[in-house]
Amino acid sequence: MATLTLLIVIAFVIGYLCIALESVTKINKAAIALLMCVVCWTLLMVNPGMYYPEFAGDGVVHHIAEVIEHHLGDAAGTLFFLMGAMTIVEIVDSNGGFNFVRDTLKTRSKRKLMWRVAFMTFFLSAILDNLTTSIVMIMVLRKLVQSREERLIYAALIIISANSGGAFSPIGDVTTIMLWIKGVITTQGVLTEIFIPSLVSMIIPALILSLSLKGKFDKEQNLPKADVSQFTKVQRDIIFWLGVGGLVFVPIFKTITHLPPFMGILLVLGILWTTTEIFHYNTDEDDTMAKRVSDIMSKIDLSTIMFFLGILMAVGVLQEIGVLTAMGEGLNEAFSGNYYLINGIIGVLSSIVDNVPLVAGCMGMYPVAADGAMAVDGIFWQLLAYCAGVGGSMLIIGSAAGVVVMGLEKITFGWYMKRITWIAFVGYLSGILVYWVQRLLFF
């Protein structure tokens, strides 16, 4: 490996380690990702002719400008999709659209509540995203379960269910969004082939965890009603169905128009924004300004967007210098093209480090083929969607859902690893086995 290439890889690895050790360094991972991106591209410019020998002089500079714009265009599609989706969910939540979730979950039976929480989280995360679903479900859980020890068990199941639910939907997880926008998986493909493995990866852990819960809650723990919006119930329902129904409509919009997915998200956001502005006409201005979309947008976590931008652009450098292709060929040689084993390892890695750069790296490592395992909706890409999403449940720091629940419920890394890791791993392997059987018998 050439010295310059080695320096770029070292810069990327150091940045990656700092991102993985964010809890130790106390430096926001978005800052590290942006620095890593700029350093990697700057190092490439030290001797660009080394990677693009077909260009000379100013020609190579112009070519790299075009390359950066190409990678930025790919990243922007993902980022605008995420920003639009996050805003839509925030609008629905801030206007009381999720009140029905609390009413649906109400029960005194501990085991019934566990199954309701598991399935509600599983399907909500497929429509929304695992991060937002986890926040909503934890907030509801606090109203239902007073015992901290029991609540931690429910919280762990929320992490597992959110990650499993996000894996079978093209809009349920950042990694599946990336693969879907890239065009290597389709809506029909993941829904028909990944749904059952994802469901199994949630049901097995739920069965194991339910064994530790017995009896009923006290009557006074029944969920109270909450008025969180100036809007009427009909208006809140309209906002909910426009938001959630709109998110479900996005893949259909892409299929009909062949426009990028972020255009569908912007359409839904525009309709929902207009609707809420109309509803605000007949309400007290002082009471509703905090819930106006223009104000809600300021609450969107911009650091998350910057993190994805830095990561995706930094991975683009590794793709340009040929490192990812070499890694892909190395994995294929080491495991003789066993895509189950390769993706299984990627899934385990996604529980240790962030799955976003892992999936971004894999998209650069492996070319899309016309047929076979590497084709659109082939074994490799579908398994990557499953393993990268579900694998993050094995450690509490392995997914966005895990990190946010860890912060909200103050769950320690050690408690989760001791009590939950092996359960999540059993569910993860069960899903891979079910996918293998499916492929063997039906596809």
C-alpha positions as CSV (number, residue, x, y, z in Angstrom):
1,M,0.0,0.0,0.0
2,A,1.3,3.4,-1.0
3,T,2.3,5.8,1.8
4,L,-0.4,8.4,0.9
5,T,-3.1,5.7,0.8
6,L,-1.9,4.4,4.2
7,L,-2.0,8.0,5.6
8,I,-5.6,8.4,4.4
9,V,-6.6,5.0,5.9
10,I,-4.9,5.9,9.2
11,A,-6.7,9.3,9.3
12,F,-10.0,7.5,8.7
13,V,-9.3,4.8,11.4
14,I,-8.3,7.4,14.0
15,G,-11.5,9.4,13.3
16,Y,-13.6,6.2,13.4
17,L,-12.1,5.2,16.8
18,C,-12.8,8.7,18.2
19,I,-16.4,8.4,17.0
20,A,-16.7,4.9,18.6
21,L,-15.2,6.3,21.9
22,E,-17.4,9.4,22.0
23,S,-18.6,8.5,25.6
24,V,-14.9,8.5,26.7
25,T,-13.6,11.5,24.7
26,K,-16.7,13.6,25.4
27,I,-16.3,15.1,21.9
28,N,-19.4,15.1,19.7
29,K,-19.1,12.5,16.9
30,A,-20.4,15.0,14.3
31,A,-17.3,17.2,14.9
32,I,-15.0,14.3,14.5
33,A,-16.8,13.1,11.3
34,L,-16.5,16.5,9.7
35,L,-12.8,16.7,10.5
36,M,-12.2,13.2,9.3
37,C,-13.9,14.0,6.0
38,V,-11.9,17.2,5.3
39,V,-8.5,15.6,6.4
40,C,-9.1,12.6,4.1
41,W,-10.0,14.7,1.0
42,T,-7.1,17.1,1.8
43,L,-4.6,14.2,1.9
44,L,-6.0,12.9,-1.4
45,M,-5.2,16.3,-3.0
46,V,-1.5,16.0,-2.0
47,N,-1.0,13.8,-5.0
48,P,-4.3,13.3,-6.9
49,G,-2.5,12.2,-10.1
50,M,-1.6,9.0,-8.3
51,Y,-5.3,7.9,-8.2
52,Y,-6.3,9.5,-11.5
53,P,-3.4,8.9,-13.9
54,E,-5.6,9.5,-16.9
55,F,-5.8,13.2,-16.0
56,A,-3.0,15.7,-15.9
57,G,-2.4,19.2,-14.5
58,D,-5.6,21.2,-13.9
59,G,-7.6,18.4,-15.4
60,V,-7.2,16.2,-12.3
61,V,-8.3,19.1,-10.1
62,H,-11.5,19.6,-12.2
63,H,-12.1,15.9,-12.1
64,I,-11.9,15.7,-8.3
65,A,-14.3,18.7,-8.0
66,E,-16.8,16.6,-10.1
67,V,-16.1,13.5,-8.0
68,I,-16.8,15.5,-4.7
69,E,-20.0,16.9,-6.2
70,H,-21.1,13.4,-7.2
71,H,-20.5,12.1,-3.6
72,L,-22.1,15.2,-2.1
73,G,-25.2,14.6,-4.4
74,D,-25.5,11.0,-3.1
75,A,-25.1,12.1,0.5
76,A,-27.6,15.1,0.1
77,G,-30.4,12.7,-1.0
78,T,-30.0,10.7,2.2
79,L,-29.7,13.8,4.4
80,F,-32.7,15.6,3.0
81,F,-34.8,12.5,3.4
82,L,-33.7,12.2,7.0
83,M,-34.4,15.9,7.8
84,G,-37.8,15.7,6.2
85,A,-38.7,12.5,8.0
86,M,-37.5,13.8,11.4
87,T,-39.5,17.0,10.9
88,I,-42.7,15.1,10.0
89,V,-42.4,12.9,13.1
90,E,-41.7,15.9,15.3
91,I,-44.8,17.7,14.0
92,V,-47.0,14.7,14.7
93,D,-45.5,14.2,18.2
94,S,-45.7,17.9,19.3
95,N,-49.3,18.1,18.3
96,G,-50.5,15.1,20.2
97,G,-50.6,12.7,17.3
98,F,-49.2,9.8,19.3
99,N,-51.7,9.9,22.1
100,F,-53.4,6.8,20.6
101,V,-50.2,4.8,21.4
102,R,-50.6,5.4,25.1
103,D,-54.3,4.4,25.0
104,T,-53.5,1.2,23.0
105,L,-50.9,0.0,25.4
106,K,-52.9,0.3,28.6
107,T,-53.2,-3.0,30.5
108,R,-52.5,-4.3,34.1
109,S,-50.9,-7.5,32.9
110,K,-47.1,-7.3,32.8
111,R,-46.7,-9.9,30.1
112,K,-49.5,-8.4,28.0
113,L,-47.9,-5.0,28.2
114,M,-44.6,-6.6,27.1
115,W,-46.1,-8.1,24.0
116,R,-48.0,-4.9,23.2
117,V,-44.8,-2.8,23.6
118,A,-42.9,-5.2,21.5
119,F,-45.3,-5.3,18.5
120,M,-46.2,-1.6,18.7
121,T,-42.4,-0.7,18.7
122,F,-41.7,-3.2,15.9
123,F,-44.4,-1.8,13.5
124,L,-44.0,1.9,14.5
125,S,-40.2,1.8,13.8
126,A,-40.9,0.4,10.3
127,I,-43.1,3.4,9.5
128,L,-41.1,6.1,11.4
129,D,-37.5,5.3,12.4
130,N,-36.0,3.4,15.3
131,L,-34.6,6.4,17.1
132,T,-37.9,8.4,17.2
133,T,-40.0,5.3,18.0
134,S,-37.7,4.5,20.9
135,I,-38.1,8.0,22.4
136,V,-42.0,7.8,22.0
137,M,-42.2,4.3,23.5
138,I,-39.9,5.2,26.5
139,M,-42.0,8.3,27.3
140,V,-45.1,6.1,27.2
141,L,-43.5,3.4,29.3
142,R,-42.7,5.8,32.1
143,K,-46.4,6.4,32.5
144,L,-47.1,2.7,32.7
145,V,-44.3,1.1,34.7
146,Q,-43.2,2.6,38.0
147,S,-40.7,-0.1,39.0
148,R,-37.3,0.8,37.6
149,E,-36.0,-2.8,37.6
150,E,-39.0,-3.9,35.5
151,R,-38.9,-0.8,33.3
152,L,-35.3,-1.6,32.3
153,I,-36.5,-5.0,30.9
154,Y,-39.2,-3.3,28.8
155,A,-36.7,-0.7,27.7
156,A,-34.3,-3.4,26.5
157,L,-37.1,-4.9,24.5
158,I,-37.9,-1.5,23.0
159,I,-34.3,-1.4,21.7
160,I,-34.5,-4.9,20.2
161,S,-37.9,-4.3,18.7
162,A,-37.1,-0.9,17.2
163,N,-33.9,-2.2,15.5
164,S,-35.7,-5.4,14.2
165,G,-38.7,-3.3,12.9
166,G,-36.5,-0.9,11.1
167,A,-34.6,-3.6,9.3
168,F,-37.5,-4.8,7.1
169,S,-38.7,-1.4,6.0
170,P,-37.0,0.8,3.4
171,I,-37.7,3.9,5.6
172,G,-37.3,2.3,9.1
173,D,-33.6,2.6,9.6
174,V,-30.8,4.9,8.3
175,T,-29.0,1.9,6.9
176,T,-32.0,0.6,5.0
177,I,-32.7,4.1,3.8
178,M,-29.1,4.3,2.4
179,L,-29.4,0.9,0.7
180,W,-32.9,1.8,-0.7
181,I,-31.8,5.2,-2.0
182,K,-28.7,3.5,-3.6
183,G,-31.2,1.2,-5.4
184,V,-29.7,-2.2,-4.2
185,I,-32.8,-3.2,-2.3
186,T,-36.5,-2.5,-3.3
187,T,-39.6,-1.9,-1.1
188,Q,-41.2,-5.1,-2.3
189,G,-38.0,-7.1,-1.8
190,V,-37.4,-6.2,1.9
191,L,-41.0,-6.4,2.8
192,T,-41.5,-9.9,1.4
193,E,-38.1,-11.4,2.3
194,I,-36.8,-9.6,5.4
195,F,-40.1,-9.2,7.3
196,I,-40.3,-12.7,8.8
197,P,-36.6,-12.9,9.8
198,S,-37.0,-9.5,11.5
199,L,-40.1,-10.6,13.2
200,V,-38.4,-13.7,14.5
201,S,-35.4,-11.6,15.8
202,M,-37.9,-9.7,17.9
203,I,-40.2,-12.5,19.1
204,I,-37.4,-14.8,20.4
205,P,-36.0,-12.2,22.7
206,A,-39.5,-11.1,23.8
207,L,-40.3,-14.7,24.7
208,I,-37.1,-15.0,26.8
209,L,-37.6,-11.7,28.5
210,S,-41.3,-12.4,29.3
211,L,-40.2,-15.3,31.5
212,S,-38.9,-12.7,34.0
213,L,-42.2,-10.8,34.2
214,K,-45.2,-12.2,36.2
215,G,-48.3,-10.8,37.8
216,K,-50.2,-7.5,37.3
217,F,-49.6,-3.8,37.9
218,D,-51.4,-1.9,40.7
219,K,-54.6,-0.2,39.6
220,E,-53.2,3.3,40.2
221,Q,-50.6,2.7,37.5
222,N,-53.3,2.9,34.8
223,L,-52.4,5.5,32.2
224,P,-54.0,8.9,32.6
225,K,-55.2,11.0,29.7
226,A,-53.1,13.9,28.7
227,D,-54.0,17.1,26.9
228,V,-50.9,18.1,25.0
229,S,-52.3,20.2,22.1
230,Q,-54.6,23.1,21.5
231,F,-56.0,21.1,18.5
232,T,-59.2,19.1,18.7
233,K,-59.1,15.3,18.6
234,V,-60.2,15.3,14.9
235,Q,-57.4,17.7,14.0
236,R,-54.8,15.6,15.9
237,D,-56.0,12.5,14.1
238,I,-55.7,14.3,10.7
239,I,-52.1,15.3,11.6
240,F,-51.3,11.8,12.6
241,W,-52.7,10.1,9.5
242,L,-51.2,12.7,7.2
243,G,-47.8,12.3,8.8
244,V,-47.6,8.5,9.2
245,G,-49.7,7.8,6.1
246,G,-47.5,10.2,4.2
247,L,-44.3,8.3,5.3
248,V,-45.9,5.1,4.1
249,F,-46.8,6.7,0.8
250,V,-43.2,7.8,0.1
251,P,-42.1,4.4,-1.4
252,I,-45.2,4.3,-3.5
253,F,-44.5,7.9,-4.8
254,K,-41.0,6.8,-5.8
255,T,-42.4,3.8,-7.7
256,I,-44.9,5.9,-9.5
257,T,-42.8,9.0,-10.4
258,H,-39.3,7.5,-10.3
259,L,-38.2,10.6,-8.5
260,P,-35.6,10.3,-5.6
261,P,-37.2,9.4,-2.2
262,F,-36.4,12.8,-0.7
263,M,-38.8,14.4,-3.2
264,G,-41.6,12.3,-1.7
265,I,-40.7,13.3,1.8
266,L,-40.7,17.0,0.8
267,L,-44.1,16.5,-0.7
268,V,-45.5,15.0,2.6
269,L,-43.8,17.7,4.6
270,G,-45.3,20.4,2.5
271,I,-48.8,19.0,2.8
272,L,-48.5,18.5,6.6
273,W,-47.0,22.0,7.0
274,T,-49.8,23.6,5.1
275,T,-52.4,21.7,7.0
276,T,-51.0,22.7,10.5
277,E,-50.8,26.3,9.4
278,I,-54.5,26.2,8.4
279,F,-55.4,24.6,11.8
280,H,-53.5,27.4,13.6
281,Y,-55.8,30.1,12.1
282,N,-58.5,29.5,14.8
283,T,-56.2,29.1,17.8
284,D,-54.5,31.5,20.2
285,E,-51.3,32.7,18.7
286,D,-49.4,32.7,22.0
287,D,-50.3,29.1,22.7
288,T,-49.4,27.7,19.4
289,M,-46.3,29.4,18.1
290,A,-44.1,26.8,19.9
291,K,-45.8,24.1,17.7
292,R,-45.5,25.9,14.4
293,V,-43.4,23.9,11.9
294,S,-41.0,26.8,11.5
295,D,-40.2,26.5,15.2
296,I,-40.3,22.7,15.3
297,M,-37.7,22.6,12.5
298,S,-35.2,24.4,14.8
299,K,-35.4,21.4,17.2
300,I,-34.2,18.9,14.6
301,D,-30.9,17.4,15.6
302,L,-28.6,19.1,13.1
303,S,-25.5,17.4,14.7
304,T,-26.9,14.0,13.5
305,I,-27.2,15.4,10.0
306,M,-23.6,16.7,10.1
307,F,-22.4,13.4,11.4
308,F,-24.0,11.5,8.4
309,L,-22.5,14.1,6.0
310,G,-19.0,13.7,7.4
311,I,-19.2,9.9,7.4
312,L,-20.6,9.5,3.9
313,M,-18.1,11.9,2.4
314,A,-15.1,10.3,4.2
315,V,-16.2,6.9,3.0
316,G,-16.3,8.4,-0.5
317,V,-12.5,9.0,-0.2
318,L,-11.9,5.4,0.6
319,Q,-14.0,4.4,-2.3
320,E,-12.1,6.7,-4.7
321,I,-8.6,5.4,-3.7
322,G,-9.7,1.8,-4.1
323,V,-9.4,0.7,-0.4
324,L,-13.0,-0.5,-0.2
325,T,-12.8,-2.6,-3.3
326,A,-9.6,-4.2,-2.0
327,M,-11.3,-4.9,1.4
328,G,-14.3,-6.5,-0.4
329,E,-12.1,-8.7,-2.4
330,G,-10.2,-9.7,0.7
331,L,-13.4,-10.7,2.6
332,N,-14.6,-12.7,-0.4
333,E,-11.3,-14.6,-0.5
334,A,-11.1,-15.1,3.2
335,F,-14.7,-16.5,3.4
336,S,-14.9,-18.0,-0.1
337,G,-17.9,-15.8,-1.0
338,N,-20.0,-17.0,2.0
339,Y,-22.4,-14.0,2.2
340,Y,-24.1,-15.3,5.3
341,L,-20.8,-15.4,7.1
342,I,-19.6,-12.1,5.7
343,N,-22.8,-10.3,6.6
344,G,-23.0,-12.1,10.0
345,I,-19.6,-10.6,10.9
346,I,-20.7,-7.1,9.6
347,G,-23.8,-7.4,11.9
348,V,-21.6,-8.2,14.9
349,L,-19.3,-5.3,14.1
350,S,-22.3,-3.0,13.8
351,S,-23.0,-3.6,17.6
352,I,-19.5,-2.3,18.4
353,V,-19.2,0.6,16.0
354,D,-21.8,2.8,14.1
355,N,-23.6,0.9,11.4
356,V,-23.9,3.9,9.1
357,P,-20.2,4.0,8.1
358,L,-20.2,0.2,8.0
359,V,-23.0,0.1,5.4
360,A,-21.6,3.1,3.5
361,G,-18.3,1.2,3.3
362,C,-20.0,-2.0,2.1
363,M,-21.8,-0.1,-0.6
364,G,-18.4,1.1,-1.8
365,M,-16.8,-2.3,-1.4
366,Y,-19.2,-4.4,-3.4
367,P,-20.4,-3.6,-6.9
368,V,-24.0,-4.2,-7.9
369,A,-24.2,-7.1,-10.3
370,A,-26.8,-7.9,-13.0
371,D,-27.7,-11.2,-11.3
372,G,-26.8,-13.5,-8.4
373,A,-26.2,-12.6,-4.8
374,M,-24.9,-9.1,-5.6
375,A,-27.9,-8.2,-7.8
376,V,-30.6,-5.8,-6.7
377,D,-32.5,-7.6,-3.9
378,G,-29.9,-10.3,-3.9
379,I,-28.9,-12.3,-0.9
380,F,-25.9,-10.0,0.0
381,W,-27.8,-6.7,0.0
382,Q,-30.9,-8.1,1.8
383,L,-28.7,-9.8,4.5
384,L,-26.7,-6.5,4.8
385,A,-30.0,-4.6,5.5
386,Y,-31.0,-7.2,8.1
387,C,-27.6,-7.8,9.8
388,A,-26.6,-4.1,10.1
389,G,-30.0,-3.2,11.6
390,V,-30.7,-6.1,13.9
391,G,-27.0,-6.6,14.8
392,G,-26.9,-3.2,16.5
393,S,-29.1,-4.6,19.3
394,M,-26.3,-6.8,20.8
395,L,-24.7,-3.9,22.6
396,I,-26.5,-0.8,23.9
397,I,-24.1,1.5,22.1
398,G,-24.6,-0.4,18.8
399,S,-27.6,1.6,17.5
400,A,-29.2,5.0,17.7
401,A,-32.1,3.4,19.5
402,G,-29.8,1.9,22.1
403,V,-27.9,5.1,22.7
404,V,-31.0,7.2,23.2
405,V,-32.7,4.7,25.6
406,M,-29.4,4.4,27.5
407,G,-29.5,8.1,28.0
408,L,-33.2,8.3,28.9
409,E,-33.3,5.4,31.3
410,K,-29.7,5.6,32.6
411,I,-29.0,2.0,31.6
412,T,-25.4,1.0,32.1
413,F,-23.3,-0.7,29.4
414,G,-22.5,-3.6,31.9
415,W,-26.1,-4.3,32.8
416,Y,-27.2,-4.5,29.2
417,M,-24.2,-6.7,28.2
418,K,-24.8,-9.1,31.1
419,R,-28.6,-9.3,30.9
420,I,-29.5,-8.6,27.3
421,T,-26.6,-9.2,24.9
422,W,-26.9,-12.9,24.7
423,I,-30.7,-12.7,24.2
424,A,-30.3,-10.2,21.3
425,F,-27.6,-12.5,19.8
426,V,-30.0,-15.5,19.9
427,G,-32.7,-13.5,18.1
428,Y,-30.1,-12.2,15.6
429,L,-28.9,-15.7,14.7
430,S,-32.5,-17.0,14.6
431,G,-33.4,-14.4,12.0
432,I,-30.5,-15.3,9.8
433,L,-31.5,-19.0,10.0
434,V,-35.1,-18.2,9.0
435,Y,-33.8,-16.1,6.1
436,W,-31.7,-19.0,4.9
437,V,-34.7,-21.4,5.2
438,Q,-36.8,-18.9,3.2
439,R,-34.3,-18.7,0.5
440,L,-33.9,-22.4,0.3
441,L,-37.7,-23.1,0.1
442,F,-39.4,-20.2,-1.5
443,F,-37.0,-17.9,-3.5
